[in-house]
Amino acid sequence: MLYPTVQYDHEPLGHGVEALRRLTVVPRALAAKGRALTARPEVRFAAAVTGRAELVL
């Protein structure tokens, strides 16, 4: 498996804390969960993925 990672200096962009979260979601709830999570101001990025998890935040 391939797990790409993006690394950057987050402090100049005003991001004091960085975290990556992988979530397992029931397929029929994927779109709704993704929309709900991306509506939160602390979530800067979210993607539907395949593999051991369905959402990456």
N, C-alpha and C positions, 0 to 999 in steps of 0.2 A: 504494500500500500504506500501511497505517497501522501504526506501531510505537509503541504506548503505552509510556510510561516513568513509573515511580513514583520520586519523589525524596523523601527524608526525611533528617533529621539523625540519622545512624546512631550517633554516639558516645554520646549519652545512653542508648541501648539496649545498650551494651556491644559493639557491632560495630565493631572497629577497622579492618577492611578490607572493602571492598565490591567485588564483581566480578559481571559478567553473562556467561554463557557460552551460546552456541547450539551444539547438537550435531546432526549428521546421523546418523540411526540407521536401519538396515534395518527396515521396518515390522513384520516378524514378531518382531523383538527389542525393540520399543519398550517394552512393559510390563515385561519383565525388566530392561532397562537402567534404566528409570525407578525401579523398586523398589531396585535395587542402589545407584544414586546417592543416593537419598533416605535410605538407611540410613547414609550417611556423616555424621558430626556437623557437618562444615563446610558442608554443603549445607542452607541454610535454606529454600529454596523451589525447587520444580521443577514444570514444567508441560509437557504434550504440546501442541504447537502445529502449525499448518499454515503453509506458506510455504517459505522457503529452509532451514529447519531443522525437526526434529521434536521436540526437547527444548530447553527453556530452563531454565537453572539460575541 
